[in-house]
Amino acid sequence: MDQQPPGASGPPPPVEGPAHCYRHPDRETAVRCVRCDRPICPDCMVDASVGFQCPDCVRQGSGTGHGASAARPRTLAGGVVAADPRLITKILLGINLAVFVAVLADDALLDRLVLLGRANFYYGGPPEGIAEGQWYRLVTSMFLHQEVWHIAFNMLSLWWLGGPLEAVLGRARYLALYLLSGLAGGALTYWLAEPNQPSLGASGAIFGLLGATVVLMRRLNYDMRPVFALLAINLLLTFNPWGGIAWQAHIGGLIAGVLIGIGMVHAPRERRDLVQFGTCALVLAAVVLIVVTRTAALT
């Protein structure tokens, strides 16, 4: 007979209004542990054979021989539950900040790292850009910022959106989401923008996290109004009449984030890895196809 976690003598009494996570009282949730029935938020959800368990029940299951799934708890998306659920988010923050400081120290880095289709940086010199084979710009531009307000806004968004997603997806899946969303944003910018228009910033990846957050909240039956309001505000800023924002990166990242998010959180358990990494492979293939097609048109 299953034991209940320490401090839980029986099912929690019914409460009025929305439930709140038993470990994070400030977070509303519609999901409960299948063993003890306590409400749990995404950071506390551990994938079980049916539904989700809380960390206390998983620890008890590991000690009483409930099998490999209890001994190696999984997140909602099938990732391994980590001791630090924000490790990759912290590393990404560190890389962005390090590149920002490096650019402040050496302005010449900006020309070498920015996303650029094809342009002449120096009068009479050869053109430079992705069309000349500098595909690395699709990656480096994702970590490149020039203004303090730009990196501050993107890093705050990364912390707010990235932490919960990393906890739910697991490290490898979360990193794939971030990088592929950024690449998709860069590819769409390369395709639709003028070839000599430079673009930089983590916004494509951030919009990918926002798209995946929408999918995740829908999957967990959360109130969608706050995330839709956030999405609407960001889209209004993206298409503001003053310009200056590479809307292509935002839209490309958002589309990739939604598609990858669907693949991650709606994949059937029996074919989870195939569906998840297959979705990522399709997004990457689309990025490569766009870049190859655009390059052929420019050269």
Residue pairs with C-beta under 8 A, 6 or more apart in sequence:
2 35
2 57
2 60
2 61
3 60
3 64
4 10
4 35
4 36
5 36
5 38
5 54
5 56
5 57
5 60
6 56
8 36
8 38
8 56
11 36
11 37
12 22
12 37
12 38
12 39
18 28
18 29
18 30
19 28
19 29
19 30
19 32
19 39
20 26
20 27
20 28
20 29
20 39
21 27
21 29
21 39
21 40
21 41
21 43
21 44
22 38
22 39
22 40
22 44
22 54
23 40
23 41
23 43
23 44
23 54
23 55
24 41
24 43
24 44
27 41
28 222
28 223
29 39
29 40
29 41
29 42
29 220
29 222
30 220
30 221
30 222
31 39
31 40
31 41
31 45
31 52
31 220
31 221
32 38
32 39
32 40
33 39
33 40
33 51
33 52
33 53
33 54
33 57
34 48
34 50
34 51
34 52
34 53
35 48
35 53
35 54
35 57
35 61
36 54
36 56
36 57
38 54
40 52
40 54
42 76
42 164
42 167
42 168
42 216
42 220
43 85
43 164
43 167
43 168
44 54
44 55
45 52
45 53
45 75
45 76
45 168
46 52
46 53
46 54
46 55
46 57
46 58
46 73
46 74
46 75
46 81
47 69
47 73
47 74
47 75
47 76
47 77
47 78
48 69
48 70
49 69
52 76
53 61
53 73
55 73
55 81
58 70
58 73
58 81
61 70
62 70
62 71
62 73
72 80
73 80
73 81
74 80
74 81
74 170
75 81
75 167
75 168
75 169
75 170
76 168
76 169
76 219
76 265
77 168
77 169
77 170
77 173
77 264
77 265
77 267
77 272
77 276
78 170
78 173
78 267
78 269
78 272
78 273
78 276
79 169
79 170
79 171
79 172
79 173
79 174
80 170
80 171
81 170
82 170
82 171
84 90
85 163
85 166
85 167
86 162
86 163
86 166
86 167
87 166
87 171
88 162
88 166
88 171
88 174
88 175
88 178
89 158
89 159
89 162
89 163
89 166
89 174
92 158
92 162
92 178
93 155
93 158
93 159
95 143
96 143
96 145
96 151
96 154
96 155
96 158
96 202
97 151
97 155
99 113
99 140
99 143
99 144
99 145
100 144
100 145
100 151
102 109
103 109
103 110
103 113
103 144
103 145
103 146
110 144
110 146
110 200
111 121
111 128
112 140
113 137
113 140
113 141
113 144
113 200
114 137
114 140
114 141
114 144
114 198
114 199
114 200
115 130
115 137
115 138
115 141
115 186
115 189
115 190
115 198
115 199
115 200
116 128
116 129
116 130
116 134
116 137
116 195
116 196
116 197
116 198
116 199
117 129
117 130
117 131
117 190
117 193
117 194
117 195
117 196
117 197
117 294
117 298
118 127
118 128
118 129
118 130
118 131
118 132
118 195
118 196
118 298
119 127
119 128
119 129
119 195
119 196
119 198
120 126
120 127
120 128
120 196
121 128
126 132
128 134
129 137
129 195
130 137
130 138
130 190
130 291
130 294
130 295
131 195
131 294
131 295
131 298
131 299
135 291
137 186
138 183
138 186
138 187
138 190
138 287
138 291
139 179
139 182
139 183
141 186
141 199
141 200
141 201
142 179
142 182
142 183
142 185
142 186
142 201
142 202
142 204
142 205
143 202
144 200
144 201
145 151
145 154
145 200
145 201
145 202
146 200
150 201
154 201
154 202
154 203
154 206
155 202
157 206
157 209
157 210
158 202
158 205
158 206
158 209
161 206
161 209
161 210
161 213
162 174
162 178
162 209
164 213
165 174
165 177
165 209
165 212
165 213
165 216
166 174
168 216
168 265
169 177
169 212
169 264
173 264
173 276
176 260
176 277
176 280
177 208
177 209
177 212
177 257
177 260
177 261
177 264
178 205
178 208
178 209
179 205
180 208
180 256
180 260
180 280
180 283
180 284
180 287
181 204
181 205
181 207
181 208
181 209
181 211
181 212
181 253
181 254
181 256
181 257
181 260
182 202
182 204
182 205
182 208
182 253
183 204
183 256
183 284
183 287
184 204
184 208
184 252
184 253
184 255
184 256
184 283
184 286
184 287
185 203
185 204
185 205
185 207
185 208
185 246
185 248
185 249
185 250
185 251
185 252
185 253
185 256
186 199
186 204
186 249
186 252
187 252
187 286
187 287
187 290
187 291
188 248
188 249
188 251
188 252
188 290
189 199
189 204
189 246
189 248
189 249
189 252
190 290
190 291
190 294
191 248
191 290
191 293
191 294
192 248
193 199
193 246
193 248
195 298
197 246
199 246
199 248
199 249
201 246
201 249
203 245
203 246
203 249
203 250
203 253
204 249
204 250
204 252
204 253
205 253
206 253
207 234
207 249
207 250
207 251
207 253
207 254
207 257
208 253
208 254
208 256
208 257
208 260
209 257
210 227
210 230
210 231
210 234
210 254
210 257
211 253
211 254
211 255
211 256
211 257
211 258
211 261
212 257
212 258
212 260
212 261
212 264
213 227
213 261
214 224
214 227
214 228
214 231
214 258
214 261
215 258
215 261
215 262
215 264
215 265
215 266
216 261
216 265
217 223
217 224
217 227
218 224
219 265
219 266
234 250
235 250
237 245
238 245
238 247
238 250
238 251
239 247
256 283
259 279
259 282
259 283
260 279
260 280
260 283
262 279
263 275
263 276
263 278
263 279
263 280
264 276
264 279
267 274
267 275
267 276
267 279
268 275
